[in-house]
């Protein structure tokens, strides 16, 4: 599942993800379960409205590592 992020064009972070959702560029979203729900719930809701697949990742640390960044990530997307 997370291997998709290493090989695909991706966006990392809530702000960039929201912009990409507004532009209609998102194909699939990954959200960390330990991220702040105040940040992730609006993104998940928007994805469901746009019929975009949302996958849950156990931790922000794992998501950041899957995106090849040295910091934690609350959300990421394949575009």
PyMOL Python script that loads the backbone (N, CA, C, O; Angstrom):
from pymol import cmd

cmd.read_pdbstr("""\
ATOM      1  N   UNK A   1       0.831  -1.182   0.000  1.00  0.00           N
ATOM      2  CA  UNK A   1       0.000   0.000   0.000  1.00  0.00           C
ATOM      3  C   UNK A   1       0.878   1.249   0.000  1.00  0.00           C
ATOM      4  O   UNK A   1       0.739   2.086  -0.892  1.00  0.00           O
ATOM      5  N   UNK A   2       1.768   1.399   0.960  1.00  0.00           N
ATOM      6  CA  UNK A   2       2.608   2.593   1.046  1.00  0.00           C
ATOM      7  C   UNK A   2       3.672   2.629  -0.044  1.00  0.00           C
ATOM      8  O   UNK A   2       4.228   3.690  -0.328  1.00  0.00           O
ATOM      9  N   UNK A   3       3.960   1.489  -0.654  1.00  0.00           N
ATOM     10  CA  UNK A   3       4.946   1.444  -1.720  1.00  0.00           C
ATOM     11  C   UNK A   3       4.519   2.320  -2.889  1.00  0.00           C
ATOM     12  O   UNK A   3       5.364   2.815  -3.635  1.00  0.00           O
ATOM     13  N   UNK A   4       3.220   2.512  -3.054  1.00  0.00           N
ATOM     14  CA  UNK A   4       2.709   3.357  -4.127  1.00  0.00           C
ATOM     15  C   UNK A   4       3.271   4.778  -4.032  1.00  0.00           C
ATOM     16  O   UNK A   4       3.506   5.428  -5.051  1.00  0.00           O
ATOM     17  N   UNK A   5       3.482   5.248  -2.817  1.00  0.00           N
ATOM     18  CA  UNK A   5       3.955   6.621  -2.617  1.00  0.00           C
ATOM     19  C   UNK A   5       5.392   6.814  -3.078  1.00  0.00           C
ATOM     20  O   UNK A   5       5.760   7.910  -3.502  1.00  0.00           O
ATOM     21  N   UNK A   6       6.207   5.775  -3.003  1.00  0.00           N
ATOM     22  CA  UNK A   6       7.608   5.921  -3.395  1.00  0.00           C
ATOM     23  C   UNK A   6       7.771   5.982  -4.909  1.00  0.00           C
ATOM     24  O   UNK A   6       8.740   6.560  -5.402  1.00  0.00           O
ATOM     25  N   UNK A   7       6.840   5.397  -5.647  1.00  0.00           N
ATOM     26  CA  UNK A   7       6.975   5.329  -7.096  1.00  0.00           C
ATOM     27  C   UNK A   7       6.104   6.340  -7.846  1.00  0.00           C
ATOM     28  O   UNK A   7       6.269   6.516  -9.053  1.00  0.00           O
ATOM     29  N   UNK A   8       5.198   6.993  -7.161  1.00  0.00           N
ATOM     30  CA  UNK A   8       4.228   7.849  -7.844  1.00  0.00           C
ATOM     31  C   UNK A   8       4.515   9.331  -7.638  1.00  0.00           C
ATOM     32  O   UNK A   8       5.273   9.726  -6.752  1.00  0.00           O
ATOM     33  N   UNK A   9       3.882  10.138  -8.490  1.00  0.00           N
ATOM     34  CA  UNK A   9       3.874  11.579  -8.243  1.00  0.00           C
ATOM     35  C   UNK A   9       3.014  11.801  -7.021  1.00  0.00           C
ATOM     36  O   UNK A   9       1.888  11.308  -6.947  1.00  0.00           O
ATOM     37  N   UNK A  10       3.543  12.546  -6.055  1.00  0.00           N
ATOM     38  CA  UNK A  10       2.817  12.662  -4.791  1.00  0.00           C
ATOM     39  C   UNK A  10       2.839  14.078  -4.260  1.00  0.00           C
ATOM     40  O   UNK A  10       3.641  14.917  -4.669  1.00  0.00           O
ATOM     41  N   UNK A  11       1.938  14.307  -3.344  1.00  0.00           N
ATOM     42  CA  UNK A  11       1.845  15.554  -2.593  1.00  0.00           C
ATOM     43  C   UNK A  11       1.869  15.154  -1.128  1.00  0.00           C
ATOM     44  O   UNK A  11       1.206  14.198  -0.726  1.00  0.00           O
ATOM     45  N   UNK A  12       2.638  15.892  -0.327  1.00  0.00           N
ATOM     46  CA  UNK A  12       2.744  15.593   1.092  1.00  0.00           C
ATOM     47  C   UNK A  12       2.320  16.818   1.888  1.00  0.00           C
ATOM     48  O   UNK A  12       2.773  17.933   1.630  1.00  0.00           O
ATOM     49  N   UNK A  13       1.440  16.590   2.865  1.00  0.00           N
ATOM     50  CA  UNK A  13       0.991  17.666   3.739  1.00  0.00           C
ATOM     51  C   UNK A  13      -0.449  18.076   3.478  1.00  0.00           C
ATOM     52  O   UNK A  13      -0.948  18.009   2.355  1.00  0.00           O
ATOM     53  N   UNK A  14      -1.098  18.502   4.552  1.00  0.00           N
ATOM     54  CA  UNK A  14      -2.512  18.863   4.490  1.00  0.00           C
ATOM     55  C   UNK A  14      -2.761  20.042   3.552  1.00  0.00           C
ATOM     56  O   UNK A  14      -3.672  19.987   2.726  1.00  0.00           O
ATOM     57  N   UNK A  15      -1.965  21.108   3.665  1.00  0.00           N
ATOM     58  CA  UNK A  15      -2.202  22.305   2.842  1.00  0.00           C
ATOM     59  C   UNK A  15      -2.093  21.993   1.352  1.00  0.00           C
ATOM     60  O   UNK A  15      -2.964  22.369   0.568  1.00  0.00           O
ATOM     61  N   UNK A  16      -1.034  21.314   0.971  1.00  0.00           N
ATOM     62  CA  UNK A  16      -0.850  20.977  -0.442  1.00  0.00           C
ATOM     63  C   UNK A  16      -1.928  20.013  -0.921  1.00  0.00           C
ATOM     64  O   UNK A  16      -2.390  20.100  -2.059  1.00  0.00           O
ATOM     65  N   UNK A  17      -2.322  19.100  -0.052  1.00  0.00           N
ATOM     66  CA  UNK A  17      -3.361  18.138  -0.397  1.00  0.00           C
ATOM     67  C   UNK A  17      -4.696  18.825  -0.643  1.00  0.00           C
ATOM     68  O   UNK A  17      -5.407  18.485  -1.589  1.00  0.00           O
ATOM     69  N   UNK A  18      -5.038  19.790   0.202  1.00  0.00           N
ATOM     70  CA  UNK A  18      -6.300  20.513   0.019  1.00  0.00           C
ATOM     71  C   UNK A  18      -6.316  21.290  -1.290  1.00  0.00           C
ATOM     72  O   UNK A  18      -7.345  21.348  -1.963  1.00  0.00           O
ATOM     73  N   UNK A  19      -5.185  21.889  -1.659  1.00  0.00           N
ATOM     74  CA  UNK A  19      -5.090  22.600  -2.936  1.00  0.00           C
ATOM     75  C   UNK A  19      -5.276  21.637  -4.107  1.00  0.00           C
ATOM     76  O   UNK A  19      -5.989  21.941  -5.064  1.00  0.00           O
ATOM     77  N   UNK A  20      -4.634  20.479  -4.023  1.00  0.00           N
ATOM     78  CA  UNK A  20      -4.740  19.488  -5.094  1.00  0.00           C
ATOM     79  C   UNK A  20      -6.158  18.935  -5.203  1.00  0.00           C
ATOM     80  O   UNK A  20      -6.634  18.669  -6.307  1.00  0.00           O
ATOM     81  N   UNK A  21      -6.834  18.758  -4.073  1.00  0.00           N
ATOM     82  CA  UNK A  21      -8.224  18.309  -4.097  1.00  0.00           C
ATOM     83  C   UNK A  21      -9.108  19.340  -4.790  1.00  0.00           C
ATOM     84  O   UNK A  21      -9.987  18.986  -5.575  1.00  0.00           O
ATOM     85  N   UNK A  22      -8.873  20.605  -4.498  1.00  0.00           N
ATOM     86  CA  UNK A  22      -9.654  21.680  -5.118  1.00  0.00           C
ATOM     87  C   UNK A  22      -9.415  21.727  -6.628  1.00  0.00           C
ATOM     88  O   UNK A  22     -10.314  22.073  -7.395  1.00  0.00           O
ATOM     89  N   UNK A  23      -8.197  21.377  -7.047  1.00  0.00           N
ATOM     90  CA  UNK A  23      -7.850  21.382  -8.476  1.00  0.00           C
ATOM     91  C   UNK A  23      -8.278  20.102  -9.192  1.00  0.00           C
ATOM     92  O   UNK A  23      -8.209  20.025 -10.418  1.00  0.00           O
ATOM     93  N   UNK A  24      -8.720  19.092  -8.427  1.00  0.00           N
ATOM     94  CA  UNK A  24      -9.142  17.830  -9.030  1.00  0.00           C
ATOM     95  C   UNK A  24      -7.990  16.954  -9.492  1.00  0.00           C
ATOM     96  O   UNK A  24      -8.159  16.148 -10.407  1.00  0.00           O
ATOM     97  N   UNK A  25      -6.818  17.097  -8.873  1.00  0.00           N
ATOM     98  CA  UNK A  25      -5.639  16.336  -9.297  1.00  0.00           C
ATOM     99  C   UNK A  25      -5.390  15.067  -8.492  1.00  0.00           C
ATOM    100  O   UNK A  25      -4.499  14.294  -8.845  1.00  0.00           O
ATOM    101  N   UNK A  26      -6.133  14.830  -7.442  1.00  0.00           N
ATOM    102  CA  UNK A  26      -5.844  13.728  -6.514  1.00  0.00           C
ATOM    103  C   UNK A  26      -6.489  12.421  -6.978  1.00  0.00           C
ATOM    104  O   UNK A  26      -7.661  12.385  -7.353  1.00  0.00           O
ATOM    105  N   UNK A  27      -5.691  11.346  -6.942  1.00  0.00           N
ATOM    106  CA  UNK A  27      -6.189  10.019  -7.300  1.00  0.00           C
ATOM    107  C   UNK A  27      -6.439   9.148  -6.069  1.00  0.00           C
ATOM    108  O   UNK A  27      -7.393   8.371  -6.031  1.00  0.00           O
ATOM    109  N   UNK A  28      -5.564   9.288  -5.057  1.00  0.00           N
ATOM    110  CA  UNK A  28      -5.667   8.456  -3.852  1.00  0.00           C
ATOM    111  C   UNK A  28      -5.024   9.197  -2.694  1.00  0.00           C
ATOM    112  O   UNK A  28      -4.016   9.882  -2.871  1.00  0.00           O
ATOM    113  N   UNK A  29      -5.609   9.058  -1.500  1.00  0.00           N
ATOM    114  CA  UNK A  29      -5.122   9.783  -0.320  1.00  0.00           C
ATOM    115  C   UNK A  29      -4.739   8.796   0.776  1.00  0.00           C
ATOM    116  O   UNK A  29      -5.383   7.763   0.961  1.00  0.00           O
ATOM    117  N   UNK A  30      -3.676   9.138   1.495  1.00  0.00           N
ATOM    118  CA  UNK A  30      -3.223   8.380   2.658  1.00  0.00           C
ATOM    119  C   UNK A  30      -3.269   9.313   3.857  1.00  0.00           C
ATOM    120  O   UNK A  30      -2.755  10.430   3.799  1.00  0.00           O
ATOM    121  N   UNK A  31      -3.886   8.855   4.947  1.00  0.00           N
ATOM    122  CA  UNK A  31      -4.026   9.675   6.151  1.00  0.00           C
ATOM    123  C   UNK A  31      -3.501   8.884   7.349  1.00  0.00           C
ATOM    124  O   UNK A  31      -3.828   7.709   7.519  1.00  0.00           O
ATOM    125  N   UNK A  32      -2.684   9.539   8.177  1.00  0.00           N
ATOM    126  CA  UNK A  32      -2.144   8.892   9.372  1.00  0.00           C
ATOM    127  C   UNK A  32      -3.193   8.872  10.482  1.00  0.00           C
ATOM    128  O   UNK A  32      -3.843   9.882  10.753  1.00  0.00           O
ATOM    129  N   UNK A  33      -3.348   7.727  11.112  1.00  0.00           N
ATOM    130  CA  UNK A  33      -4.343   7.577  12.183  1.00  0.00           C
ATOM    131  C   UNK A  33      -4.023   8.398  13.419  1.00  0.00           C
ATOM    132  O   UNK A  33      -4.927   8.786  14.160  1.00  0.00           O
ATOM    133  N   UNK A  34      -2.737   8.668  13.650  1.00  0.00           N
ATOM    134  CA  UNK A  34      -2.367   9.415  14.851  1.00  0.00           C
ATOM    135  C   UNK A  34      -2.282  10.929  14.599  1.00  0.00           C
ATOM    136  O   UNK A  34      -1.840  11.681  15.468  1.00  0.00           O
ATOM    137  N   UNK A  35      -2.696  11.361  13.433  1.00  0.00           N
ATOM    138  CA  UNK A  35      -2.710  12.797  13.125  1.00  0.00           C
ATOM    139  C   UNK A  35      -3.918  13.455  13.789  1.00  0.00           C
ATOM    140  O   UNK A  35      -4.886  12.783  14.144  1.00  0.00           O
ATOM    141  N   UNK A  36      -3.849  14.760  13.950  1.00  0.00           N
ATOM    142  CA  UNK A  36      -4.922  15.533  14.561  1.00  0.00           C
ATOM    143  C   UNK A  36      -6.186  15.448  13.705  1.00  0.00           C
ATOM    144  O   UNK A  36      -6.165  15.872  12.549  1.00  0.00           O
ATOM    145  N   UNK A  37      -7.288  14.909  14.242  1.00  0.00           N
ATOM    146  CA  UNK A  37      -8.527  14.791  13.481  1.00  0.00           C
ATOM    147  C   UNK A  37      -9.066  16.141  12.983  1.00  0.00           C
ATOM    148  O   UNK A  37      -9.767  16.192  11.972  1.00  0.00           O
ATOM    149  N   UNK A  38      -8.746  17.216  13.681  1.00  0.00           N
ATOM    150  CA  UNK A  38      -9.192  18.540  13.226  1.00  0.00           C
ATOM    151  C   UNK A  38      -8.586  18.865  11.853  1.00  0.00           C
ATOM    152  O   UNK A  38      -9.173  19.613  11.072  1.00  0.00           O
ATOM    153  N   UNK A  39      -7.428  18.306  11.572  1.00  0.00           N
ATOM    154  CA  UNK A  39      -6.787  18.525  10.279  1.00  0.00           C
ATOM    155  C   UNK A  39      -7.223  17.509   9.232  1.00  0.00           C
ATOM    156  O   UNK A  39      -7.452  17.859   8.075  1.00  0.00           O
ATOM    157  N   UNK A  40      -7.337  16.256   9.641  1.00  0.00           N
ATOM    158  CA  UNK A  40      -7.572  15.194   8.664  1.00  0.00           C
ATOM    159  C   UNK A  40      -9.037  14.964   8.307  1.00  0.00           C
ATOM    160  O   UNK A  40      -9.339  14.591   7.173  1.00  0.00           O
ATOM    161  N   UNK A  41      -9.944  15.175   9.244  1.00  0.00           N
ATOM    162  CA  UNK A  41     -11.354  14.890   8.966  1.00  0.00           C
ATOM    163  C   UNK A  41     -11.926  15.700   7.805  1.00  0.00           C
ATOM    164  O   UNK A  41     -12.652  15.134   6.988  1.00  0.00           O
ATOM    165  N   UNK A  42     -11.632  17.008   7.691  1.00  0.00           N
ATOM    166  CA  UNK A  42     -12.159  17.740   6.527  1.00  0.00           C
ATOM    167  C   UNK A  42     -11.620  17.196   5.197  1.00  0.00           C
ATOM    168  O   UNK A  42     -12.334  17.186   4.194  1.00  0.00           O
ATOM    169  N   UNK A  43     -10.372  16.750   5.192  1.00  0.00           N
ATOM    170  CA  UNK A  43      -9.784  16.173   3.979  1.00  0.00           C
ATOM    171  C   UNK A  43     -10.475  14.862   3.631  1.00  0.00           C
ATOM    172  O   UNK A  43     -10.818  14.623   2.473  1.00  0.00           O
ATOM    173  N   UNK A  44     -10.678  14.018   4.629  1.00  0.00           N
ATOM    174  CA  UNK A  44     -11.349  12.732   4.397  1.00  0.00           C
ATOM    175  C   UNK A  44     -12.768  12.964   3.891  1.00  0.00           C
ATOM    176  O   UNK A  44     -13.213  12.283   2.968  1.00  0.00           O
ATOM    177  N   UNK A  45     -13.471  13.900   4.474  1.00  0.00           N
ATOM    178  CA  UNK A  45     -14.833  14.211   4.037  1.00  0.00           C
ATOM    179  C   UNK A  45     -14.851  14.668   2.589  1.00  0.00           C
ATOM    180  O   UNK A  45     -15.694  14.230   1.806  1.00  0.00           O
ATOM    181  N   UNK A  46     -13.933  15.537   2.235  1.00  0.00           N
ATOM    182  CA  UNK A  46     -13.857  16.029   0.862  1.00  0.00           C
ATOM    183  C   UNK A  46     -13.532  14.890  -0.109  1.00  0.00           C
ATOM    184  O   UNK A  46     -14.069  14.841  -1.216  1.00  0.00           O
ATOM    185  N   UNK A  47     -12.663  13.990   0.302  1.00  0.00           N
ATOM    186  CA  UNK A  47     -12.332  12.838  -0.536  1.00  0.00           C
ATOM    187  C   UNK A  47     -13.551  11.952  -0.765  1.00  0.00           C
ATOM    188  O   UNK A  47     -13.794  11.496  -1.882  1.00  0.00           O
ATOM    189  N   UNK A  48     -14.310  11.713   0.290  1.00  0.00           N
ATOM    190  CA  UNK A  48     -15.503  10.887   0.159  1.00  0.00           C
ATOM    191  C   UNK A  48     -16.511  11.542  -0.783  1.00  0.00           C
ATOM    192  O   UNK A  48     -17.157  10.853  -1.573  1.00  0.00           O
ATOM    193  N   UNK A  49     -16.650  12.850  -0.707  1.00  0.00           N
ATOM    194  CA  UNK A  49     -17.560  13.569  -1.594  1.00  0.00           C
ATOM    195  C   UNK A  49     -17.110  13.471  -3.046  1.00  0.00           C
ATOM    196  O   UNK A  49     -17.941  13.415  -3.953  1.00  0.00           O
ATOM    197  N   UNK A  50     -15.802  13.449  -3.267  1.00  0.00           N
ATOM    198  CA  UNK A  50     -15.254  13.375  -4.619  1.00  0.00           C
ATOM    199  C   UNK A  50     -14.989  11.930  -5.062  1.00  0.00           C
ATOM    200  O   UNK A  50     -14.447  11.699  -6.143  1.00  0.00           O
ATOM    201  N   UNK A  51     -15.366  10.979  -4.234  1.00  0.00           N
ATOM    202  CA  UNK A  51     -15.189   9.549  -4.490  1.00  0.00           C
ATOM    203  C   UNK A  51     -13.715   9.187  -4.730  1.00  0.00           C
ATOM    204  O   UNK A  51     -13.384   8.450  -5.658  1.00  0.00           O
ATOM    205  N   UNK A  52     -12.856   9.719  -3.880  1.00  0.00           N
ATOM    206  CA  UNK A  52     -11.425   9.430  -3.916  1.00  0.00           C
ATOM    207  C   UNK A  52     -11.116   8.436  -2.799  1.00  0.00           C
ATOM    208  O   UNK A  52     -11.564   8.612  -1.667  1.00  0.00           O
ATOM    209  N   UNK A  53     -10.364   7.411  -3.112  1.00  0.00           N
ATOM    210  CA  UNK A  53      -9.986   6.394  -2.141  1.00  0.00           C
ATOM    211  C   UNK A  53      -9.103   6.987  -1.049  1.00  0.00           C
ATOM    212  O   UNK A  53      -8.147   7.711  -1.326  1.00  0.00           O
ATOM    213  N   UNK A  54      -9.445   6.662   0.207  1.00  0.00           N
ATOM    214  CA  UNK A  54      -8.655   7.102   1.350  1.00  0.00           C
ATOM    215  C   UNK A  54      -8.153   5.871   2.079  1.00  0.00           C
ATOM    216  O   UNK A  54      -8.942   5.012   2.473  1.00  0.00           O
ATOM    217  N   UNK A  55      -6.836   5.781   2.259  1.00  0.00           N
ATOM    218  CA  UNK A  55      -6.246   4.667   2.996  1.00  0.00           C
ATOM    219  C   UNK A  55      -5.672   5.191   4.299  1.00  0.00           C
ATOM    220  O   UNK A  55      -5.089   6.274   4.349  1.00  0.00           O
ATOM    221  N   UNK A  56      -5.846   4.413   5.341  1.00  0.00           N
ATOM    222  CA  UNK A  56      -5.361   4.781   6.665  1.00  0.00           C
ATOM    223  C   UNK A  56      -3.982   4.170   6.902  1.00  0.00           C
ATOM    224  O   UNK A  56      -3.739   3.007   6.581  1.00  0.00           O
ATOM    225  N   UNK A  57      -3.089   4.976   7.467  1.00  0.00           N
ATOM    226  CA  UNK A  57      -1.728   4.549   7.793  1.00  0.00           C
ATOM    227  C   UNK A  57      -1.589   4.642   9.312  1.00  0.00           C
ATOM    228  O   UNK A  57      -2.069   5.609   9.904  1.00  0.00           O
ATOM    229  N   UNK A  58      -0.946   3.665   9.963  1.00  0.00           N
ATOM    230  CA  UNK A  58      -0.892   3.674  11.432  1.00  0.00           C
ATOM    231  C   UNK A  58      -0.314   4.954  12.048  1.00  0.00           C
ATOM    232  O   UNK A  58      -0.886   5.491  12.996  1.00  0.00           O
ATOM    233  N   UNK A  59       0.815   5.448  11.520  1.00  0.00           N
ATOM    234  CA  UNK A  59       1.441   6.596  12.177  1.00  0.00           C
ATOM    235  C   UNK A  59       1.920   7.639  11.160  1.00  0.00           C
ATOM    236  O   UNK A  59       2.151   7.339   9.988  1.00  0.00           O
ATOM    237  N   UNK A  60       2.060   8.874  11.655  1.00  0.00           N
ATOM    238  CA  UNK A  60       2.591   9.959  10.840  1.00  0.00           C
ATOM    239  C   UNK A  60       4.050   9.671  10.464  1.00  0.00           C
ATOM    240  O   UNK A  60       4.500  10.022   9.372  1.00  0.00           O
ATOM    241  N   UNK A  61       4.767   9.041  11.366  1.00  0.00           N
ATOM    242  CA  UNK A  61       6.172   8.695  11.122  1.00  0.00           C
ATOM    243  C   UNK A  61       6.283   7.741   9.930  1.00  0.00           C
ATOM    244  O   UNK A  61       7.128   7.933   9.056  1.00  0.00           O
ATOM    245  N   UNK A  62       5.434   6.719   9.897  1.00  0.00           N
ATOM    246  CA  UNK A  62       5.440   5.760   8.789  1.00  0.00           C
ATOM    247  C   UNK A  62       5.083   6.441   7.470  1.00  0.00           C
ATOM    248  O   UNK A  62       5.682   6.151   6.434  1.00  0.00           O
ATOM    249  N   UNK A  63       4.116   7.336   7.510  1.00  0.00           N
ATOM    250  CA  UNK A  63       3.703   8.029   6.299  1.00  0.00           C
ATOM    251  C   UNK A  63       4.819   8.934   5.783  1.00  0.00           C
ATOM    252  O   UNK A  63       5.074   8.982   4.580  1.00  0.00           O
ATOM    253  N   UNK A  64       5.477   9.641   6.676  1.00  0.00           N
ATOM    254  CA  UNK A  64       6.606  10.475   6.273  1.00  0.00           C
ATOM    255  C   UNK A  64       7.719   9.652   5.644  1.00  0.00           C
ATOM    256  O   UNK A  64       8.281  10.036   4.619  1.00  0.00           O
ATOM    257  N   UNK A  65       8.033   8.525   6.255  1.00  0.00           N
ATOM    258  CA  UNK A  65       9.079   7.648   5.723  1.00  0.00           C
ATOM    259  C   UNK A  65       8.694   7.101   4.345  1.00  0.00           C
ATOM    260  O   UNK A  65       9.540   7.008   3.455  1.00  0.00           O
ATOM    261  N   UNK A  66       7.431   6.742   4.172  1.00  0.00           N
ATOM    262  CA  UNK A  66       6.965   6.226   2.884  1.00  0.00           C
ATOM    263  C   UNK A  66       7.052   7.283   1.788  1.00  0.00           C
ATOM    264  O   UNK A  66       7.189   6.958   0.608  1.00  0.00           O
ATOM    265  N   UNK A  67       6.973   8.547   2.186  1.00  0.00           N
ATOM    266  CA  UNK A  67       7.065   9.660   1.236  1.00  0.00           C
ATOM    267  C   UNK A  67       8.509  10.117   1.026  1.00  0.00           C
ATOM    268  O   UNK A  67       8.763  11.073   0.294  1.00  0.00           O
ATOM    269  N   UNK A  68       9.437   9.438   1.664  1.00  0.00           N
ATOM    270  CA  UNK A  68      10.869   9.753   1.570  1.00  0.00           C
ATOM    271  C   UNK A  68      11.203  11.149   2.088  1.00  0.00           C
ATOM    272  O   UNK A  68      12.040  11.853   1.522  1.00  0.00           O
ATOM    273  N   UNK A  69      10.531  11.538   3.181  1.00  0.00           N
ATOM    274  CA  UNK A  69      10.861  12.804   3.829  1.00  0.00           C
ATOM    275  C   UNK A  69      11.339  12.511   5.245  1.00  0.00           C
ATOM    276  O   UNK A  69      11.035  11.454   5.799  1.00  0.00           O
ATOM    277  N   UNK A  70      12.074  13.425   5.821  1.00  0.00           N
ATOM    278  CA  UNK A  70      12.675  13.180   7.131  1.00  0.00           C
ATOM    279  C   UNK A  70      11.810  13.648   8.299  1.00  0.00           C
ATOM    280  O   UNK A  70      12.242  13.605   9.451  1.00  0.00           O
ATOM    281  N   UNK A  71      10.597  14.090   8.004  1.00  0.00           N
ATOM    282  CA  UNK A  71       9.670  14.517   9.068  1.00  0.00           C
ATOM    283  C   UNK A  71       8.390  13.713   8.963  1.00  0.00           C
ATOM    284  O   UNK A  71       8.146  13.041   7.961  1.00  0.00           O
ATOM    285  N   UNK A  72       7.575  13.786   9.999  1.00  0.00           N
ATOM    286  CA  UNK A  72       6.291  13.089  10.006  1.00  0.00           C
ATOM    287  C   UNK A  72       5.324  13.767   9.043  1.00  0.00           C
ATOM    288  O   UNK A  72       5.461  14.954   8.746  1.00  0.00           O
ATOM    289  N   UNK A  73       4.342  13.003   8.556  1.00  0.00           N
ATOM    290  CA  UNK A  73       3.336  13.551   7.652  1.00  0.00           C
ATOM    291  C   UNK A  73       1.948  13.108   8.085  1.00  0.00           C
ATOM    292  O   UNK A  73       1.726  11.927   8.351  1.00  0.00           O
ATOM    293  N   UNK A  74       1.020  14.046   8.156  1.00  0.00           N
ATOM    294  CA  UNK A  74      -0.366  13.734   8.532  1.00  0.00           C
ATOM    295  C   UNK A  74      -1.132  13.132   7.354  1.00  0.00           C
ATOM    296  O   UNK A  74      -1.991  12.267   7.527  1.00  0.00           O
ATOM    297  N   UNK A  75      -0.799  13.613   6.148  1.00  0.00           N
ATOM    298  CA  UNK A  75      -1.508  13.135   4.961  1.00  0.00           C
ATOM    299  C   UNK A  75      -0.619  13.262   3.740  1.00  0.00           C
ATOM    300  O   UNK A  75       0.304  14.076   3.698  1.00  0.00           O
ATOM    301  N   UNK A  76      -0.922  12.432   2.740  1.00  0.00           N
ATOM    302  CA  UNK A  76      -0.217  12.468   1.470  1.00  0.00           C
ATOM    303  C   UNK A  76      -1.182  11.970   0.394  1.00  0.00           C
ATOM    304  O   UNK A  76      -2.184  11.319   0.691  1.00  0.00           O
ATOM    305  N   UNK A  77      -0.864  12.286  -0.845  1.00  0.00           N
ATOM    306  CA  UNK A  77      -1.742  11.871  -1.937  1.00  0.00           C
ATOM    307  C   UNK A  77      -0.942  11.523  -3.174  1.00  0.00           C
ATOM    308  O   UNK A  77       0.146  12.048  -3.407  1.00  0.00           O
ATOM    309  N   UNK A  78      -1.508  10.628  -3.954  1.00  0.00           N
ATOM    310  CA  UNK A  78      -0.979  10.328  -5.284  1.00  0.00           C
ATOM    311  C   UNK A  78      -1.760  11.199  -6.259  1.00  0.00           C
ATOM    312  O   UNK A  78      -2.990  11.240  -6.233  1.00  0.00           O
ATOM    313  N   UNK A  79      -1.020  11.893  -7.119  1.00  0.00           N
ATOM    314  CA  UNK A  79      -1.670  12.761  -8.116  1.00  0.00           C
ATOM    315  C   UNK A  79      -1.390  12.259  -9.520  1.00  0.00           C
ATOM    316  O   UNK A  79      -1.851  12.856 -10.492  1.00  0.00           O
TER     317      UNK A  79
END
""", "prot")
cmd.dss("prot")
cmd.show_as("cartoon", "prot")
cmd.util.cbc("prot")
cmd.orient("prot")
